[in-house]
Amino acid sequence: MAEKEKILFGEPCYKIRTLEEKNIPQMRDLFRSTVLNVNIRDYTKEEVEDWASCGENLKHLKELLSYNQFVGAFDEHDALVGFASMNKDGYLHSMFVHKDFQRKGIATVSIR
């Protein structure tokens, strides 16, 4: 089955598509990096290190992927630069945007 993909025009151009199990390694890396580099502004070092360690459990990430709808934003090199997820009731479950891509509208388009 082909992935559904939405291309956002502008500079730079991002592709928005549903995340799959094959994206888990990129999701893990983005999650850890965002928590350690962005969320450190609002939490203690100990808190972000503990939070970031939650992303190490690949089985847990696979379970989250099966229970929630995840969409990712990919740059022109097909690198994951942000992702968001909603649970089955339509509530936002998670949202993480790479530290170098903050304030570029990625979070906004990820939840549309």
N, C-alpha and C positions, 0 to 999 in steps of 0.2 A: 504494500500500500504506500503510495507516495505521501510524503509529508505535506501538510498544508502549510503554506508559507505566505506571509504578508510582508511586502517590502515597503519600507518607509523611505520616501524620497527626501532629498536634502543632503547636506554635507555634514558629517559623513552619512552614509546610507546604512541602515540597520535592517536586518531580517528578523521578523518575529515568527516563531513557530513553536508548536507543542514539543515539550521535552519528553524524551524517551529514556529507557534504561541505559542506552549507550552514552547518554549525556551525563550520567552520574559522576564520573571522575571530574569533569569540568565543573559541575555543580558543587561538588565537595571543595574543590580548590577555590572557586569564587566565594563560597560561603565563608571559608576560613579566612581568606584574605580580607574580605569586607569586614568581618567581625573584628579582626586584629588591627586593621588599619583605619577603619571609619568609626566603628562603634567605641573605640578607645576614647573618643571625645566625651562620651557620656557615661562610661563605666570605668571601674578600676581595672588595672592590669590583671589582677587575679580573676575578676569576673569575666573579662573577655577571653582569657586563656581557657577557663572552664567552659564557656559557651562555645568557643571554637572547637574544643575537643569533641563536641557532640557530632560534628561532621565527619569524624573518622569512621563511624560505624556504617559501612556500605549497605549492610542488610537493612538498617533502619531507613536509610535514604531510599532504598528500593521500595520499602513499605510505604513511605510517605508519597512516593511517586504513584503508587497504585491507589491510594486513598484520596488524593488531591489532584486537581488539574494544574499542571505546571506549564508555563510558557516562558520561553527564553528569547533574549535579544542577542543577535550575533552580528559581529562587525564584518567588514569586507574580507577578512581573512578566515571567516567562519569560527572565530573565537567567541565564546560566551562572555558577554559583558554585563549581563543582568538577567535576573529571573524573578518571577512572582508565582504564587500559587493560591488557589482558592479551594476551599473545601466543598463538599457536595451540597452544602446549604447556602453557598454563595458568599461565605465570609472569607476575607483575606487571611491566608495562613502564613505566608512568608513573602518577603521582598528583599532582594539583595542586588546591589549595583556595584560593579567594580570601582575601586577607589579612583581610578583615572577617568571614569565616565560619569561621575556624579554631576548632577544639575544639567543634564543634556536631554531630559525628557524621556529617558528610558523607562523609569518607573511608571510614568503616566501611561505610555503606550502599552506597557506590559499588562495593565489591568483593564484595558478597553476591550 
